Amino acid sequence: MTKNRFVASRWLVAATLAILAAAAPLQSQGRGAALAPVIPPEGAPKGPIPRLPNGKPDFSGTFDHPRVADVTKPVNGCTSGPGCVAVTDTPEIPYTPFGAAEDKKEPKFDYGLYCLPWGYVRSTETPFPHGYIQNNNQLVILWEQDNFFHVVPTDGKPLARDLEPTWMGTSAGRWEGDTLVIETGGFNAKTWIDTAEHVFSDQLNVLERMSYIDQDHIRYELTMTDPKMWTKPIKNTRIFSRMSTPLLEYSCEENNKEIREGFYLENNPLKK
Amino acid sequence: MRTKVALLMGGLSLAAAAPGLAHHAFSAVFDATKKVAVTGTVTKFEWMNPHIWFYFDVKETNGTVTSWQCEAGPPNSLIRQGWNRNSLKIGEVVSVEGSGAKDGSNTCSVSSVKASDGRRLFSGQAQQ
């Protein structure tokens, strides 16, 4: 209990420091009302929120997120403006001996360089926003990064076990009041949890909790567990901010110098 | 046209090179401490994913011409900032600052592009 209190208190301190460090109010830029400089706990949203025909919160829309390049560091701001926050209660990755050895392996294969999927967790940390399309039965996540998508059934069925390993994993969603809880597993472990190249194993389990703070801001809580790699869960809590502009096209392959020309510096016509 | 090519060792932050980080391993290609400042005439402009590239010729003081290629952010991010495929014209003179390539080739990841009329290209909001 004491340890839990310590963790909670450390998280609150980290959240407050991260946000105050920016010394700027979290104004949403044409995205709704100004946001108080804290990540509030889960609870009833401020004012009315969009709802589905079945009465559950409807997250449909385009949202900007913090660019989380490293899950051990806080972020203040969205990819294209203010209004987002990311706080962490994991200032250092709690590697197991096996995980530490895996982390030290170099060089790591940079799958993003070859336009392979960014992976489920990292896709929501990219330099570009994401969106949701939702109905009573499912939530579809649309990432502008590589124009990728992922379908989350929200019918409450538990996540199947012995899943086929995939880049983006398999998800199962359920409601706890007005909070959408998404559990995702079945990863092929070829990606990272962030751009800082923090690796994970096929044992990764991702738990996300999404709830509205107000109609333009989503509270997003990410808890990652991987007993093979980490001695305790990695937790990150974020605020997403609604955007008034649509998602845009992004084609990683189009003029990709690495793919079209090989590692372009090795084939650089201007090379000295 | 008087041109200036300066390779300055400096502490250019990785944040300035963030567009590179978005797609590939910036550190595998560019040296964030190798600050590049070049002025030249645009010969080719690729407004394409995953990063825009532009090519320009730099006239050295001895009269020779050196070709350069530099990358900036992706079109989707630049569109949100108000830029588009017409923001840079062939024949335009630009002053470019950024991080140089590790292999010493005339390649850079830009942190700043300034047109001869003073416009700052591909950073902040476009001037309408």
Contacts between the chains, C-beta under 8 A, distances in Angstrom:
chain1	res1	chain2	res2	distance
A	69	B	21	6.9
A	79	B	77	7.7
A	80	B	77	7.0
A	80	B	80	5.2
A	80	B	81	7.8
A	110	B	24	6.7
A	110	B	25	4.9
A	110	B	28	7.2
A	112	B	23	6.6
A	112	B	24	6.9
A	113	B	23	7.3
A	113	B	24	4.6
A	113	B	25	6.5
A	115	B	50	7.8
A	126	B	22	7.3
A	127	B	18	7.0
A	127	B	19	7.8
A	127	B	21	7.8
A	127	B	22	4.3
A	127	B	74	8.0
A	127	B	77	6.6
A	128	B	22	7.9
A	128	B	74	7.8
A	128	B	76	6.0
A	128	B	77	6.8
A	144	B	76	6.3
A	195	B	21	6.4
A	245	B	80	6.9
A	248	B	75	7.8
A	248	B	76	4.0
A	248	B	79	6.1
A	248	B	80	7.5
A	249	B	49	7.7
A	249	B	75	8.0
A	249	B	76	6.7
A	250	B	49	5.9
A	250	B	50	7.2
A	250	B	74	6.5
A	250	B	75	7.9
A	250	B	76	5.1
A	251	B	49	4.3
A	251	B	50	7.3
A	252	B	23	7.0
A	252	B	49	6.5
A	252	B	50	4.9
A	253	B	49	7.7
A	253	B	50	8.0
A	254	B	48	5.1
A	254	B	49	4.1
A	254	B	50	6.9
A	255	B	46	5.7
A	255	B	48	3.7
A	255	B	49	6.3
A	255	B	50	7.2
A	255	B	51	7.7
A	255	B	53	6.9
A	256	B	23	7.9
A	256	B	49	7.8
A	256	B	50	5.8
A	257	B	53	7.8
A	258	B	24	6.3
A	264	B	29	7.7
A	264	B	107	8.0
A	265	B	29	5.9
A	265	B	101	5.9
A	265	B	102	7.2
A	265	B	103	4.9
A	265	B	105	6.4
A	265	B	107	6.9
A	268	B	101	7.7
A	268	B	103	7.2
A	268	B	105	4.8
A	268	B	107	6.2
A	270	B	67	5.7
A	270	B	68	7.3
A	270	B	69	6.1
A	270	B	105	5.0
A	270	B	106	4.7
A	270	B	107	6.5
A	271	B	103	6.3
A	271	B	105	4.4
A	272	B	103	7.8
A	272	B	104	5.4
A	272	B	105	5.8
A	272	B	106	7.8
